[in-house]
Amino acid sequence: MLRKQKTLPPRVLAEETPEQAAANKLAREQRDAQVRGVSSVQAMRDAIREASRRLPAITEVPRVARLTPADFRARAAEGLPFLIEGIVGRWPLAKEAQDILRERHGHMAVRARVGDYINTAFAADRAMQDMSMREYLELADRTEGLPPYLGNLELRELNSMCHWPTYFDKMGPPRFWIGPAGTVTPLHCDYDDNVFAQIWGSKRIFLSPAHHDAFLYPKEANAILFGSPFDPEAPDYEQFPLARQANMIEVIVKPGDMLYVPAGWYHQVRALTFSLSSNRWARAVPLALQGDPSILPGRSPASLL
């Protein structure tokens, strides 16, 4: 007997007046600041970039053994990315064959990024298509060119087979990323600490420190997310000459790896094989900013003089 496919909530693309849009943006930013325990998102972004300027330059992402939560937080407080080897390989989902997506979870409702989702990655009206997991896999198999991508989805049936370490005191829900080789998340930064788990397959990730946004022509998608039009895999220095100054660090994440991406670090992700990944964002003060008085609620720059 086939299991009934659950439907996803409808996409809502609101038509707002400029006044409504400004008011809604302010309300979202105030809510984001309250959740993270900071005076404002702008103050947090500024502090992240300032702390980034004091970091040593790196040319590769270090690989480390499994860490306790306390050891993770101590290392993350340094403000640099690192990769924890093997930790994800212990998860039940990592030990399953890829066929379970079709055979056990084919009924699952998903929302696929279709069309040219790279150049419209941070647009509210980018092309999306609702379907079942089985329909998605069939579509991906027959698509020529850029494959459709399942990105940033909360798939609870899959997460029941994942064992997340308690690295952050406050964490957002797990988000899943599924697709064949060639699926891409273009260059962007999230102003939250991030742990990225590679469950199946391999991905190439480019990383650049937060203060190098000065070279990456960023555009705000929302207060916590900024996108960049620069492609480190096919750099166009005529169109983006400042990008020559950006430090781009390449890392390959393999099955079983978990990558820590500090808040504000730019990253671009490409699947090298069929890939299943999941990530979780912290919903708190970034670990590199613990104890920074400039972002405390109720504090203004004048009060710190």
JOGI-V876307 format. One record per pair of residues at least 6 apart in sequence whose ideal C-beta (glycine too) atoms are under 8 Angstrom apart, sorted by sequence separation. I is the first residue (numbers start at 0). J is the second residue. D is the distance in Angstrom with one decimal. If there is no record, write none. Layout:
I;J;D
I;J;D
This chain:
32;38;6.7
37;43;4.6
75;81;8.0
87;93;5.6
88;94;7.8
119;125;4.0
176;182;8.0
219;225;5.5
220;226;5.6
229;235;7.6
236;242;6.3
252;258;5.4
260;266;5.7
288;294;6.2
292;298;6.2
32;39;5.1
74;81;6.2
119;126;7.0
139;146;5.0
163;170;7.4
218;225;6.6
236;243;5.6
284;291;7.8
293;300;7.3
15;23;6.6
32;40;5.2
35;43;6.7
66;74;6.8
130;138;7.1
139;147;5.6
176;184;7.4
207;215;6.8
217;225;4.3
218;226;5.5
234;242;6.3
250;258;7.0
268;276;8.0
31;40;5.2
116;125;5.8
138;147;5.6
195;204;7.9
217;226;6.8
218;227;7.5
116;126;6.6
163;173;6.8
217;227;5.3
218;228;7.5
229;239;4.8
284;294;6.8
293;303;6.2
28;39;7.1
32;43;7.4
63;74;7.4
114;125;7.9
115;126;7.8
216;227;6.0
228;239;7.1
292;303;6.1
28;40;4.9
71;83;7.9
114;126;4.0
135;147;6.7
161;173;6.5
215;227;4.2
216;228;5.8
28;41;7.8
112;125;6.9
113;126;5.1
212;225;7.0
216;229;6.2
229;242;4.7
112;126;7.3
113;127;6.8
135;149;6.2
215;229;5.3
112;127;6.2
113;128;5.0
158;173;4.7
212;227;7.7
111;127;6.7
229;245;7.5
231;247;4.8
66;83;6.1
110;127;5.3
111;128;5.1
158;175;7.6
63;81;5.7
65;83;6.2
110;128;7.2
111;129;7.8
157;175;5.9
62;81;7.5
63;82;7.1
64;83;7.4
65;84;7.9
110;129;5.4
111;130;6.2
128;147;7.5
153;172;5.2
186;205;7.1
262;281;7.7
60;80;5.2
61;81;5.0
62;82;4.9
63;83;5.7
64;84;6.6
65;85;6.7
109;129;7.5
153;173;6.9
171;191;7.7
251;271;7.5
60;81;6.2
61;82;7.1
62;83;7.8
63;84;7.2
64;85;7.7
65;86;5.2
108;129;6.8
109;130;6.4
153;174;6.2
154;175;4.6
186;207;7.8
188;209;6.7
57;79;6.2
60;82;5.4
62;84;5.3
108;130;7.8
109;131;7.0
152;174;6.5
153;175;7.4
263;285;7.5
54;77;8.0
108;131;6.4
109;132;5.4
151;174;4.9
152;175;5.0
216;239;5.9
262;285;3.8
54;78;5.4
55;79;7.8
107;131;6.6
108;132;7.9
111;135;5.3
151;175;7.9
152;176;7.8
188;212;7.0
207;231;7.8
215;239;7.8
252;276;7.9
261;285;6.8
54;79;6.3
106;131;5.9
107;132;4.4
151;176;7.0
152;177;7.8
167;192;6.6
216;241;7.2
261;286;7.6
262;287;7.2
105;131;6.3
106;132;7.1
109;135;5.4
149;175;7.0
150;176;5.1
205;231;4.4
215;241;7.7
216;242;7.6
261;287;5.9
262;288;7.9
51;78;6.8
105;132;5.2
106;133;7.3
111;138;7.1
149;176;6.8
167;194;7.7
205;232;7.3
214;241;4.2
215;242;6.2
50;78;5.8
104;132;5.3
105;133;3.4
117;145;7.0
148;176;7.5
149;177;4.1
150;178;7.6
166;194;6.1
213;241;7.2
214;242;5.4
116;145;7.5
148;177;7.7
149;178;6.1
186;215;6.9
188;217;7.4
203;232;8.0
214;243;7.6
115;145;6.9
148;178;4.4
164;194;8.0
214;244;4.6
215;245;5.7
101;132;7.2
105;136;7.7
116;147;8.0
147;178;7.1
163;194;8.0
214;245;4.2
100;132;5.7
101;133;5.7
116;148;6.3
146;178;5.8
150;182;7.9
190;222;7.5
191;223;6.2
146;179;4.8
163;196;7.9
187;220;7.6
190;223;4.8
211;244;7.4
113;147;4.8
146;180;7.8
148;182;4.2
150;184;6.5
189;223;6.1
190;224;7.5
211;245;4.5
101;136;5.6
112;147;6.3
146;181;5.3
147;182;7.9
148;183;7.6
161;196;7.3
189;224;5.7
190;225;7.9
211;246;6.1
232;267;7.1
100;136;6.4
111;147;4.5
112;148;4.4
145;181;6.6
146;182;5.4
148;184;8.0
188;224;7.4
231;267;5.8
111;148;6.7
112;149;7.5
145;182;7.8
161;198;7.7
187;224;6.4
188;225;5.3
230;267;7.3
232;269;6.9
111;149;5.7
112;150;5.6
145;183;7.7
187;225;6.3
207;245;5.1
208;246;6.3
227;265;6.2
110;149;7.5
139;178;6.6
140;179;8.0
187;226;4.5
188;227;7.9
207;246;5.9
109;149;5.3
139;179;5.3
186;226;7.1
187;227;6.4
207;247;5.5
185;226;6.8
186;227;4.2
206;247;7.3
207;248;7.1
110;152;6.6
135;177;7.9
185;227;7.5
186;228;8.0
205;247;5.1
206;248;4.6
109;152;6.1
186;229;5.8
205;248;6.9
206;249;7.9
186;230;6.8
205;249;5.6
206;250;6.8
109;154;7.5
185;230;6.9
186;231;6.5
204;249;7.4
203;249;6.6
204;250;5.3
107;154;6.6
203;250;7.7
204;251;7.7
203;251;5.7
204;252;6.1
107;156;6.1
202;251;7.3
201;251;6.0
202;252;5.1
215;265;6.1
201;252;6.6
212;263;7.9
104;156;5.8
201;253;5.2
209;261;7.5
104;157;7.1
201;254;7.0
209;262;7.4
212;265;6.9
200;254;6.6
204;258;6.8
206;260;7.0
209;263;3.1
211;265;7.0
197;252;4.3
199;254;5.9
208;263;7.9
209;264;5.7
197;253;6.4
198;254;6.9
208;264;6.1
209;265;7.5
195;252;7.1
197;254;6.0
207;264;6.8
208;265;7.8
197;255;6.9
206;264;5.6
207;265;4.2
197;256;4.7
206;265;6.9
207;266;7.6
196;256;7.8
197;257;7.3
205;265;8.0
206;266;5.1
196;257;5.0
197;258;7.4
205;266;6.5
195;257;6.8
204;266;5.7
205;267;4.6
194;257;5.8
195;258;4.5
204;267;6.9
120;184;7.0
194;258;7.3
195;259;7.8
204;268;5.2
92;157;6.1
95;160;7.0
120;185;5.0
194;259;5.7
195;260;6.2
203;268;7.5
204;269;7.9
117;183;5.6
121;187;6.9
193;259;7.3
194;260;7.8
202;268;5.6
203;269;4.9
120;187;7.3
192;259;7.5
193;260;4.2
202;269;6.3
92;160;3.7
109;177;7.9
117;185;5.2
192;260;7.5
193;261;7.9
202;270;5.4
203;271;5.8
91;160;4.2
92;161;5.5
192;261;6.1
193;262;7.5
201;270;7.7
202;271;6.2
90;160;6.4
91;161;7.7
192;262;4.9
200;270;6.3
201;271;4.6
90;161;5.1
91;162;7.7
189;260;7.7
191;262;5.3
200;271;7.1
201;272;5.5
90;162;5.3
190;262;5.3
200;272;4.1
202;274;5.8
89;162;6.9
189;262;7.0
190;263;5.6
200;273;5.3
201;274;6.9
189;263;7.9
199;273;7.0
200;274;3.4
202;276;6.6
188;263;5.5
199;274;6.2
200;275;6.6
188;264;6.2
199;275;4.2
200;276;8.0
100;177;7.3
188;265;4.6
197;274;7.4
198;275;4.5
86;164;7.1
187;265;6.6
188;266;7.1
198;276;6.2
186;265;5.6
187;266;7.1
197;276;5.4
198;277;6.3
186;266;7.1
187;267;7.6
196;276;6.4
186;267;4.2
195;276;6.4
196;277;4.9
185;267;5.8
195;277;7.8
196;278;6.6
184;267;6.8
195;278;4.4
183;267;7.3
184;268;4.4
194;278;6.4
183;268;6.8
193;278;5.8
194;279;5.6
183;269;4.9
193;279;7.4
182;269;7.4
183;270;7.6
193;280;5.3
181;269;7.4
182;270;4.7
192;280;7.0
193;281;7.4
181;270;6.5
191;280;4.1
192;281;4.1
180;270;5.4
191;281;5.3
75;166;7.6
179;270;6.7
180;271;5.8
189;280;6.2
191;282;6.9
192;283;7.9
176;268;7.8
178;270;5.7
180;272;5.3
182;274;7.3
71;164;7.3
179;272;7.9
180;273;6.5
192;285;5.2
72;166;6.9
179;273;4.9
180;274;7.7
191;285;7.1
192;286;5.8
71;166;4.7
178;273;7.4
179;274;7.7
190;285;7.8
68;164;6.4
178;274;6.4
68;165;5.3
121;218;7.1
177;274;7.2
68;166;5.5
176;274;7.3
177;275;5.3
121;220;3.9
176;275;7.4
177;276;7.9
10;110;7.9
175;275;7.2
176;276;4.4
5;106;8.0
7;108;5.0
175;276;7.3
176;277;7.0
4;106;4.8
5;107;7.5
6;108;5.7
7;109;7.7
97;199;6.1
175;277;5.0
176;278;7.4
3;106;6.9
4;107;7.2
5;108;4.9
7;110;5.6
121;224;7.0
174;277;6.5
2;106;4.3
4;108;5.3
173;277;5.1
174;278;5.6
1;106;6.6
93;198;5.1
121;226;3.9
173;278;7.3
174;279;7.2
90;196;7.8
92;198;5.7
93;199;7.1
120;226;6.2
173;279;5.3
172;279;7.3
90;198;6.9
171;279;5.9
87;196;4.6
170;279;4.9
171;280;4.6
86;196;8.0
87;197;6.2
170;280;7.2
171;281;7.5
12;123;6.0
87;198;5.9
170;281;6.0
171;282;5.4
12;124;5.6
167;279;7.5
169;281;6.4
170;282;6.5
168;281;8.0
169;282;4.3
167;281;4.1
169;283;4.5
167;282;7.8
168;283;5.8
161;277;6.4
163;279;6.4
167;283;6.4
10;127;6.5
75;192;6.7
157;275;7.9
158;277;7.2
157;277;7.6
7;129;5.7
6;129;7.5
80;206;5.7
4;131;5.0
34;169;7.8
47;190;6.3
44;190;5.5
60;206;6.9
43;190;6.4
40;190;7.0
54;208;6.2
35;191;7.7
51;208;4.9
51;209;3.9
52;210;4.8
50;209;7.8
51;210;4.1
51;211;7.9
48;209;5.1
49;210;7.7
93;254;6.7
47;209;5.1
48;210;4.7
93;255;6.4
48;212;7.0
88;254;6.6
87;254;7.5
88;255;3.2
80;248;7.7
82;250;6.5
87;255;4.9
86;255;7.0
87;256;6.4
80;250;7.8
82;252;6.8
85;255;4.9
86;256;7.8
87;257;5.4
84;255;6.9
85;256;7.5
86;257;5.0
84;256;5.9
83;256;7.0
82;256;5.5
83;257;4.5
82;257;7.0
83;258;7.8
100;275;7.9
82;258;5.0
83;259;7.3
97;273;6.5
81;258;7.8
82;259;7.4
44;222;7.9
80;258;6.7
81;259;5.4
97;275;7.5
80;259;5.7
80;260;5.6
41;222;7.8
80;261;6.1
40;222;4.3
79;261;6.8
40;223;6.8
78;261;5.5
92;275;7.7
75;259;5.9
80;264;6.3
74;259;7.9
75;261;6.8
60;248;6.1
71;259;7.5
57;246;8.0
59;248;6.4
56;246;6.2
58;248;6.6
60;250;4.2
31;222;5.7
57;248;6.3
59;250;7.3
31;223;6.0
27;221;6.9
28;222;4.6
27;222;6.7
24;221;8.0
24;222;7.6
60;258;7.3
78;287;3.7
76;286;4.9
77;287;7.1
75;286;4.2
76;287;5.8
51;263;6.3
75;287;7.1
76;289;6.2
72;286;5.8
47;262;5.5
48;263;6.5
47;263;3.9
44;263;7.1
50;287;5.4
47;285;6.2
50;288;6.4
47;287;7.4
43;284;7.5
47;288;6.7
50;291;7.5
43;285;7.4
46;288;5.4
43;288;7.2
46;291;5.4
35;282;6.2
36;283;6.3
37;284;6.1
46;293;5.4
34;282;5.4
35;283;5.7
36;284;5.7
45;293;7.7
46;294;5.1
35;284;6.1
42;293;6.3
43;294;5.3
42;294;4.9
39;294;8.0
38;294;5.7
37;294;4.4
38;295;6.1
37;295;7.4
38;296;5.0
37;296;6.8
38;297;6.7
36;296;6.8
38;298;5.7
38;299;7.7
32;296;7.8
